[in-house]
Amino acid sequence: MDDRVPRPGPGDLEPAVAHWTAVTGYGLSTSRGEGGEFSSLLPADGDVHLAVQRLGEGPSRLHLDLHVAEVGPTVERAVAEGATLVRDGEYAVLDSPGGFPFCLVTHRAVVRPAPVDWGGHTSIVDQVCLDVPPRLHERELAFWSAVTGWEVQGSGSEFSRLSRPAQSPLNLLVQRLDDDQELVTAHLDLATSDRAAETARHEALGARVAGVFDEWTVLEPPAGPTYCITDRVPDQGPVA
């Protein structure tokens, strides 16, 4: 039901695409859109749920796509819950109450791909983590639960997880930041069976380790926003 889209800035597109196709082991579709600004990452199995978008200006960032049956009714529900409608049409562009951009789309994304075997360990892009400043945390958590229909599975002082349906390609995690920032941002998390081996693989692809914690490692890619490798166990196969 959810789809994470890296949005590289103008100078970041080629290195960002090269990094994420290598990290995921996915292929790359032909470009589409009026200016050829969109491309999808193509898993060997499961549904397409990751894409890249070339920006005309500004820094690289991420946004979230929600896959819905009908765009119009979901726009109405999201706006009623506090979202701001930015653009309506075949797909709708909105901002969450905390200013995080997301889109409503109708194409299929209901089968999670299997983890990729790297010869000794496996990994998969596992979840979207929303980075929420303290003053916006409760409002943002309630918003995403209402719009997705996913219940809050666990709400701690720092992390709150929404209970995703089995068919969703990605999990959704809400992180309460210690420090304030103007708007809600987000990053990607990968799950792996061997964090040390997966980290070394990413370093060989040009990423730099920015921090190591008890359950995750933060990396800076050659282009684009930071992301994490976590100790979450990858799924053992596609979920229909």
C-alpha positions as CSV (number, residue, x, y, z in Angstrom):
1,M,0.0,0.0,0.0
2,D,2.9,2.3,0.3
3,D,5.7,3.2,-2.0
4,R,8.9,5.1,-1.3
5,V,10.3,7.3,-4.0
6,P,13.8,8.9,-3.9
7,R,13.7,12.3,-5.6
8,P,17.3,13.2,-6.6
9,G,18.2,16.8,-7.3
10,P,19.3,17.7,-10.8
11,G,23.0,16.7,-10.3
12,D,22.3,13.7,-8.1
13,L,20.2,11.6,-10.5
14,E,22.7,9.4,-12.2
15,P,24.8,8.5,-9.1
16,A,21.6,8.0,-7.0
17,V,20.1,5.7,-9.6
18,A,23.3,3.7,-9.9
19,H,23.6,3.4,-6.1
20,W,20.0,2.2,-5.5
21,T,19.9,-0.3,-8.4
22,A,23.1,-1.8,-7.0
23,V,21.9,-1.7,-3.4
24,T,18.6,-3.4,-4.2
25,G,19.7,-5.6,-7.0
26,Y,16.7,-4.4,-9.0
27,G,16.6,-3.5,-12.7
28,L,15.6,-0.1,-14.0
29,S,12.6,0.7,-16.2
30,T,12.6,3.1,-19.1
31,S,11.8,6.7,-18.2
32,R,8.3,8.0,-18.3
33,G,6.5,11.3,-17.6
34,E,6.2,14.4,-19.7
35,G,9.9,15.1,-19.4
36,G,11.0,11.5,-18.8
37,E,11.5,12.4,-15.1
38,F,10.2,9.1,-13.6
39,S,11.8,5.6,-13.6
40,S,10.9,2.5,-11.6
41,L,13.1,0.0,-9.9
42,L,12.2,-3.5,-11.1
43,P,12.4,-6.4,-8.6
44,A,12.9,-10.0,-9.8
45,D,9.6,-10.9,-8.2
46,G,6.8,-9.0,-6.4
47,D,5.3,-5.7,-7.5
48,V,7.1,-2.5,-8.4
49,H,7.1,-0.2,-5.4
50,L,10.3,1.9,-5.6
51,A,10.9,4.7,-8.1
52,V,13.2,7.7,-8.7
53,Q,12.1,11.1,-9.9
54,R,14.3,13.8,-11.4
55,L,13.7,17.2,-9.8
56,G,14.1,20.4,-11.7
57,E,15.7,22.1,-8.7
58,G,16.4,21.8,-5.0
59,P,18.1,19.2,-2.9
60,S,17.4,15.4,-3.1
61,R,14.6,14.2,-0.9
62,L,12.0,11.5,-0.4
63,H,8.3,11.3,-0.7
64,L,5.7,8.5,-0.1
65,D,3.1,7.1,-2.5
66,L,0.0,5.6,-1.1
67,H,-1.7,3.0,-3.4
68,V,-5.4,3.4,-3.2
69,A,-8.5,2.0,-5.0
70,E,-9.9,5.5,-5.7
71,V,-8.0,8.8,-5.5
72,G,-11.0,11.2,-5.0
73,P,-12.5,9.7,-1.8
74,T,-9.0,9.3,-0.3
75,V,-8.2,12.9,-1.0
76,E,-11.3,13.9,0.9
77,R,-10.4,11.7,3.9
78,A,-6.8,13.0,4.0
79,V,-7.9,16.6,3.8
80,A,-10.4,16.0,6.6
81,E,-7.6,14.6,8.7
82,G,-5.4,17.7,8.2
83,A,-3.6,17.2,4.9
84,T,-3.2,20.0,2.3
85,L,-4.0,19.3,-1.3
86,V,-1.2,20.5,-3.6
87,R,-2.4,19.1,-6.9
88,D,-5.4,17.1,-7.9
89,G,-5.8,14.9,-11.0
90,E,-5.1,11.3,-12.1
91,Y,-2.8,11.1,-9.1
92,A,-3.0,13.6,-6.2
93,V,-0.2,15.4,-4.5
94,L,-0.6,16.4,-0.8
95,D,1.3,17.5,2.3
96,S,0.7,15.8,5.6
97,P,-0.1,18.1,8.6
98,G,3.6,18.2,9.3
99,G,4.5,19.2,5.8
100,F,5.7,15.8,4.4
101,P,4.8,15.3,0.7
102,F,2.9,12.3,-0.5
103,C,0.9,11.1,-3.5
104,L,-2.2,9.0,-4.0
105,V,-1.9,6.6,-6.9
106,T,-3.9,3.7,-8.1
107,H,-1.4,1.3,-9.8
108,R,-0.9,-2.1,-8.2
109,A,1.6,-2.7,-5.4
110,V,0.3,-5.6,-3.3
111,V,3.1,-8.3,-3.5
112,R,6.2,-7.8,-1.4
113,P,9.4,-9.0,-3.2
114,A,11.6,-11.7,-1.7
115,P,14.9,-10.5,-0.1
116,V,17.9,-10.6,-2.3
117,D,20.5,-13.3,-1.6
118,W,24.0,-11.8,-1.7
119,G,25.8,-15.1,-1.2
120,G,25.9,-15.5,2.6
121,H,23.3,-12.9,3.7
122,T,20.1,-11.4,2.5
123,S,18.6,-7.9,2.5
124,I,15.6,-5.9,1.3
125,V,14.3,-2.3,1.4
126,D,12.0,-2.9,4.4
127,Q,10.4,0.3,5.6
128,V,9.8,4.0,5.4
129,C,10.7,5.8,8.6
130,L,9.1,9.2,9.0
131,D,11.3,11.6,11.0
132,V,9.0,13.8,13.1
133,P,9.9,16.7,15.3
134,P,8.5,16.4,18.9
135,R,5.9,19.2,18.5
136,L,4.3,17.4,15.5
137,H,4.7,13.8,16.6
138,E,1.2,13.0,18.1
139,R,-0.6,14.8,15.2
140,E,1.4,13.1,12.5
141,L,1.1,9.6,14.0
142,A,-2.7,10.0,14.3
143,F,-2.8,11.3,10.7
144,W,-1.0,8.4,9.1
145,S,-3.0,5.8,11.0
146,A,-6.2,7.5,9.9
147,V,-5.2,7.8,6.2
148,T,-3.8,4.3,5.8
149,G,-6.3,2.6,8.1
150,W,-3.3,0.9,9.9
151,E,-3.5,0.7,13.6
152,V,-0.6,1.9,15.8
153,Q,1.1,-1.4,16.7
154,G,3.4,0.0,19.3
155,S,4.0,3.5,20.5
156,G,7.1,4.2,22.5
157,S,9.0,7.3,23.4
158,E,11.0,7.3,20.2
159,F,9.5,4.8,17.7
160,S,5.9,4.0,16.8
161,R,5.1,1.3,14.2
162,L,1.9,1.1,12.2
163,S,0.5,-2.4,11.7
164,R,0.8,-3.1,7.9
165,P,-1.3,-5.6,6.0
166,A,0.6,-8.7,4.9
167,Q,0.4,-7.5,1.2
168,S,2.1,-4.2,1.8
169,P,5.6,-4.0,0.2
170,L,6.9,-1.7,2.9
171,N,6.4,-1.1,6.6
172,L,5.7,2.4,8.0
173,L,7.6,3.6,11.1
174,V,7.2,7.0,12.8
175,Q,10.3,8.3,14.7
176,R,10.0,11.0,17.3
177,L,13.1,13.1,17.0
178,D,14.9,14.5,20.0
179,D,15.5,17.9,18.3
180,D,13.1,20.2,16.5
181,Q,13.1,20.8,12.7
182,E,10.7,22.8,10.5
183,L,9.0,19.9,8.7
184,V,8.6,16.1,8.8
185,T,11.2,14.3,6.7
186,A,11.8,10.6,6.1
187,H,14.4,8.0,5.2
188,L,14.6,4.4,4.0
189,D,15.5,1.4,6.2
190,L,16.8,-1.9,4.9
191,A,16.5,-5.2,6.7
192,T,19.3,-7.7,6.6
193,S,20.3,-11.1,8.0
194,D,23.9,-9.8,8.6
195,R,24.3,-6.0,9.2
196,A,28.1,-6.0,9.2
197,A,28.2,-7.8,5.8
198,E,25.5,-5.6,4.3
199,T,27.2,-2.5,5.5
200,A,30.5,-3.6,3.9
201,R,28.6,-4.2,0.7
202,H,27.2,-0.7,0.7
203,E,30.6,0.8,1.5
204,A,32.0,-0.9,-1.5
205,L,29.2,0.8,-3.5
206,G,30.4,4.2,-2.3
207,A,28.3,4.8,0.8
208,R,29.9,6.2,4.0
209,V,29.0,5.1,7.5
210,A,27.7,8.1,9.4
211,G,26.8,6.3,12.7
212,V,26.6,2.9,14.3
213,F,24.0,2.1,16.9
214,D,22.8,-1.0,18.8
215,E,20.2,-2.0,16.2
216,W,21.0,0.0,13.0
217,T,23.7,1.7,11.0
218,V,23.3,5.1,9.3
219,L,24.8,5.5,5.9
220,E,25.3,8.4,3.5
221,P,25.0,7.4,-0.2
222,P,27.1,8.9,-3.0
223,A,24.0,11.1,-3.7
224,G,20.7,11.7,-2.0
225,P,19.4,11.4,1.6
226,T,20.9,9.2,4.3
227,Y,19.4,5.8,5.0
228,C,19.7,3.0,7.6
229,I,20.6,-0.7,7.6
230,T,18.8,-2.4,10.5
231,D,18.8,-5.8,12.3
232,R,15.2,-6.5,11.3
233,V,14.9,-10.0,9.9
234,P,14.1,-9.9,6.1
235,D,11.0,-11.7,5.0
236,Q,11.5,-15.2,3.7
237,G,9.6,-14.7,0.4
238,P,6.9,-12.8,-1.4
239,V,3.6,-12.3,0.4
240,A,0.5,-12.3,-1.8
